[in-house]
Amino acid sequence: MATPVKFLIIRFSSIGDIVLTTPVVRCLKQQVPGAEVHFCTKKGYQSLLEHNPYIDKRFYLETSLYDLLKQLRAERYDYVIDLHNNLRTSLLKAGLGVKSYSFDKLNIRKWFYVRWKVNVMPNQHIVDRYMATVRPFGVENDEQGLDYFIPYKDQVETDWLPVTHQEDFVAYAIGGQHATKKLPVPRMIELCRKINYPIVLLGGKEDREAGEEIVRAVGKRLIYNACGQYNLNQSASLLARARVVFSHDTGLMHIAAALKKKIYSIWGNTTPHFGMYPYKTNFVVLEKTGLECRPCSKIGFEQCPMRHFNCMNQLSFDFEVKELRQKKRIE
């Protein structure tokens, strides 16, 4: 029998970043004999972990880092895998005092790309940078993509949806952590008219008013505003049922990738070159290339720093959704 080896994986936030760690969790659990895998994140992201069968134990940061450290020290870990690599994770690693492996955030390269618009980023997905942390244990990427586990209790039933959307629909994740990652609402309306198919809008409570504006402009026969109506797992259930998914650069895009959906990914002030494009699934990139101001940030802003927002305002919708070509449209 293999001697148990206890690992702690740390990633505090956010939705997409945590989903992107799932290949590390799975491969570590499956490839290291006797591996016991624990995961630590913020309490608000509990639903992302609680149904993952490759995680043996979960720990959550609520208010006190010191209280969390006391819980973790009692576990006597053999190794820490730091997939966040910030001040708080550094404090935890110092307090635990065991050998750790941290992923390279490539902050200097990102700064150079944002500041001088010269792309020095490696042609490598962030998942592969995450996977490098467990290579010393002989762990290799199994190339099976991301994981997302939806419990039965969170499966959205067909009759929960409007009749117009019960047979088939497109999902559009309209949210985004920063405004410069999202199309302005008039352009969302333009995109929905372009799609011309029953659409379920997905997002949080903060996206509901934008969704209602789209409904008022396009109509209830075409648009169902589900923003703020479902929890994260239920939203994932709707993604799983969608014919195709449109999404800004946000957490639901990575959940859709985990569910192996075809994704039309919409990029504003950030670019896929940062290495966080949809992983191991079929996708199309919708972006305005050739702008001297892009990328203006590795994350995003609440408004365009140049005030013109050309990365979204000039984004072309001159594309065909081949998956809908022979399907019945809404007239």
MARLO-758490 format. One record per residue (C-alpha): x negated, y, z negated; residue in one letter. Coordinates in steps of 0.2 Angstrom, whole numbers, plus 5000, padded with zeros to 4 digits. Last residue first. Example, Ala and Ser with C-alpha at 12.3 -4.5 7.8 and 13.67 -1.06 7.14 Angstrom:
MARLO-758490
493249954964s493849784961a
END
This chain:
MARLO-758490
519851795182e518951685170i517751565179r517951385183k516251295184k515351265200q513951395197r514051395178l512451295175e511551395189k511751555179v511151675193e509951815190f509952005194d510352065176f508852175177s508152255161l507952445163q508952485147n508052345137m506252385140c506652565145n507152605127f506952795131h506552865114r504652825115m504752745097p506252645102c507352635087q507552525072e505852455076f505052285081g503952135076i502252135086k502552315091s502552425106c502452285118p502652365130r502352555133c501552535150e503052445157l502652325171g503852185165t505652205160k506252045152e507351895155l506451735152v507251575157v507251415146f507251225146n506651155130t505051115121k504851275112y505851435116p504651585116y503651625100m501851635107g501551825106f501451815125h503351795125p503451985123t504052105110t504952275114n506352195123g506552015127w508151915132i507951725132s509151625143y509151465134i509551285140k509951185124k508751065116k509551075099l507851135092a507851265106a509551325100a508851345083i507451435090h508551565099m509651575083l508151645074g507951795085t507151855102d508851895110h509951745115s510951675129f511351495127v512051365139v513551245140r513851275121a514251135109r512551135100a512551325099l514251305090l513551185078s512151295075a513351435070s514151315058q512451275050n512051465048l513751505040n515251555051y516351705053q514951845052g514851855071c516151735079a516851865091n517751765105y517551845122i518351805139l520151795135r519851915121k519452055133g517852135140v517752315132a518752285116r517852115114v516152195116i516552325103e517152195091e515452105094g514552265089a515652275074e515252095069r513352105070d512952155052e514152005047k512851895055g512751835073g513551725087l514651785101l515651645109v515851675128i517151605140p516351645157y516051795167n514151795164i513951965173k515352035162r514551975147c512852055152l513752225155e514452215138i512852175131m512152325141r513452445133p512952365116v511152405117p510152245120l509252185105k507452165100k507252355098t508652355085a507652245073h508052075065q509052025080g510851985083g511851955099i511651765100a512751725115y513551555117a514351505133v515951405133f516951245136d518551165132e519051255116q518551425121h520251495129t521251395115v520351505102p519151405091l519451315075w520451185085d518751115091t518051085074e516451165069v515251045061q514751115044d515350965033k514450845045y512750915040p511750995054i509950955055f508751055065y507150995072d505851065084l504950985098g504550795101q502850835107e502150715094d500850845089n499350755081e498950725063v497250655059g497250735042f496050875048p497350915061r498550975048v498251155050t498051145069a499951105070m500451285065y499351355079r500251225091d501951285084v501451465088i501351425106h499751435115q499051535130n497951635118p498351815115m497051945123v498452035132n497752215135v499152335130k497952445120w498752455103r500052315105v498852185113y497352245102f498452235086w499052055091k497251995094r496752065077i498251985068n497851815075l498951735062k497851585060d498651455050f498051415032s497351245025y497251225007s496151124994k496851144977v496751284964g498651304962l498551474956g497351534970a498551444983k500051534975l499151704975l498651674994s500451634998t501051794990r499751904999l500051825016n499651665026n501351605031h501051425036l500051385021d499751195020i499251155002v498350994998y498250864984d499750934974y499850924955r501750934954e501751034938a500751174946r502251204958l503551234944q502351354935k501951444952l503851474955l503951554938d502451664942y503251714959l504751774950s506351824959t507051684969e505651584977l506251414981y505551234980f506051084990r505650894988k505450754999d505550845016i505650725031y507550705030p507850885033n509650915026h509151035012e507851135022l508651265033l510151285021s508951345008q508351495018y509051625005g508051544991k506451594999k505251455005t504251304998c504151135006f503650964998h502950825008v502450655001e501250565013a501050385009g500250355026p499950515036v500850505053q502650515049q502750645035k501450755043l502250745060c503950785053r503450935043v502251005056v503550985069p504751075058t503751235056t504651325070l506251315061v505451415047i504851545058d506551565067g507451585050i506251695041s505351675030s504351605015f503351465023r502351355012i502051175014i501551074999l500750905002f500550754990k499550604996v500250434990p498850294991t499350175005a500050005000m
END
